[in-house]
Amino acid sequence: MRDLEYYVNLPYRLEIEPDPDEGGYVVSYPDLPGCVSVGNSIEEAVRNAEDAKKTWLQAALDDQAIIYEPRNVNEYSGQFKLRIPKALHRELVNNARKEGVSLNQYCVYLLSKNNGD
């Protein structure tokens, strides 16, 4: 079994978002579900996130829970195949033409615009 130091030194991705309700920032590690912290400044939030990560990892080790290692963006090709109805395909092609972009560019735009909303 790997130890705390091993996991603490892995390059887990840290997400930082402004907190519109309370002010300051909310930080989280997407690969460590529930590992969240806050801070009044970005610097404070990052320091607090490191403490939260250590605490989260130690609790997971104590409970003998599964700890996933960080996902590597290079594991993804950036491509996937999607089957859609012909009418939707036609509508997307027409909208892409109106915008003067390829169907691929138009779909990437739509997905990025609506991702996480």
C-alpha distance (Angstrom), angle and dihedral (degrees) to the residues before:
residue distance angle dihedral
M1 . . .
R2 3.80 . .
D3 3.79 119.9 .
L4 3.80 134.3 -126.7
E5 3.80 93.7 -96.6
Y6 3.81 90.8 56.3
Y7 3.81 93.2 54.5
V8 3.82 95.6 39.7
N9 3.80 89.9 57.4
L10 3.82 95.4 51.1
P11 3.83 114.8 106.4
Y12 3.81 99.3 -109.9
R13 3.80 111.9 179.1
L14 3.79 113.0 -113.1
E15 3.81 120.0 -151.5
I16 3.80 118.7 -155.9
E17 3.80 121.5 -167.2
P18 3.80 132.0 172.2
D19 3.80 113.6 -110.7
P20 3.82 104.6 -132.0
D21 3.81 93.5 -173.5
E22 3.80 102.5 46.5
G23 3.79 101.5 18.3
G24 3.78 122.8 -124.3
Y25 3.78 122.0 63.6
V26 3.78 139.7 -58.4
V27 3.81 116.8 -144.7
S28 3.78 129.2 -168.5
Y29 3.78 142.8 167.2
P30 3.84 108.5 -130.8
D31 3.82 92.0 -158.1
L32 3.83 91.0 54.3
P33 3.81 104.1 58.5
G34 3.79 112.5 -140.7
C35 3.81 94.7 10.9
V36 3.80 98.7 132.5
S37 3.78 135.2 147.6
V38 3.80 140.2 165.0
G39 3.77 140.3 -142.0
N40 3.80 139.8 -179.3
S41 3.81 91.3 -124.1
I42 3.78 132.2 26.9
E43 3.80 90.0 -109.5
E44 3.80 92.6 51.9
A45 3.80 91.5 45.1
V46 3.82 91.2 52.5
R47 3.83 91.9 48.8
N48 3.80 90.2 48.8
A49 3.81 90.1 47.5
E50 3.81 90.7 56.6
D51 3.82 90.1 53.1
A52 3.80 91.0 46.2
K53 3.82 90.4 49.8
K54 3.81 92.3 52.5
T55 3.80 91.7 47.0
W56 3.81 92.3 46.6
L57 3.80 92.9 48.3
Q58 3.81 93.6 46.5
A59 3.81 91.2 50.5
A60 3.82 90.4 49.1
L61 3.82 90.9 49.7
D62 3.81 91.5 47.8
D63 3.81 90.3 50.6
Q64 3.81 91.3 43.9
A65 3.80 88.0 -125.3
I66 3.78 122.7 162.4
I67 3.80 111.5 -92.5
Y68 3.77 113.6 -161.4
E69 3.76 118.7 -146.3
P70 3.81 118.3 -127.9
R71 3.76 116.6 -74.5
N72 3.77 112.7 -114.9
V73 3.79 114.2 -134.7
N74 3.83 88.1 -144.9
E75 3.82 88.7 68.1
Y76 3.81 88.3 73.8
S77 3.79 123.0 75.5
G78 3.79 95.8 -156.6
Q79 3.79 89.8 -123.4
F80 3.78 135.5 98.1
K81 3.77 134.7 160.9
L82 3.78 119.4 -119.9
R83 3.78 126.5 -171.4
I84 3.81 113.8 -150.9
P85 3.80 135.5 170.5
K86 3.80 115.1 -83.5
A87 3.81 91.9 -119.5
L88 3.81 91.4 55.9
H89 3.81 90.5 46.7
R90 3.82 89.9 53.4
E91 3.82 91.8 47.8
L92 3.82 92.4 49.8
V93 3.81 91.6 48.7
N94 3.81 90.9 49.9
N95 3.81 92.4 48.5
A96 3.81 91.1 48.1
R97 3.81 90.0 52.0
K98 3.82 90.7 50.6
E99 3.80 89.0 53.0
G100 3.81 92.1 46.0
V101 3.81 94.5 -123.0
S102 3.78 136.3 110.9
L103 3.78 120.8 -90.6
N104 3.80 88.7 -112.1
Q105 3.82 92.8 53.2
Y106 3.80 91.2 46.2
C107 3.81 92.7 51.2
V108 3.82 91.9 47.3
Y109 3.80 87.9 52.0
L110 3.81 92.3 50.8
L111 3.80 93.2 46.6
S112 3.81 94.2 47.3
K113 3.81 91.6 45.8
N114 3.80 92.0 53.6
N115 3.81 100.9 32.5
G116 3.80 111.1 124.6
D117 3.81 96.2 0.8
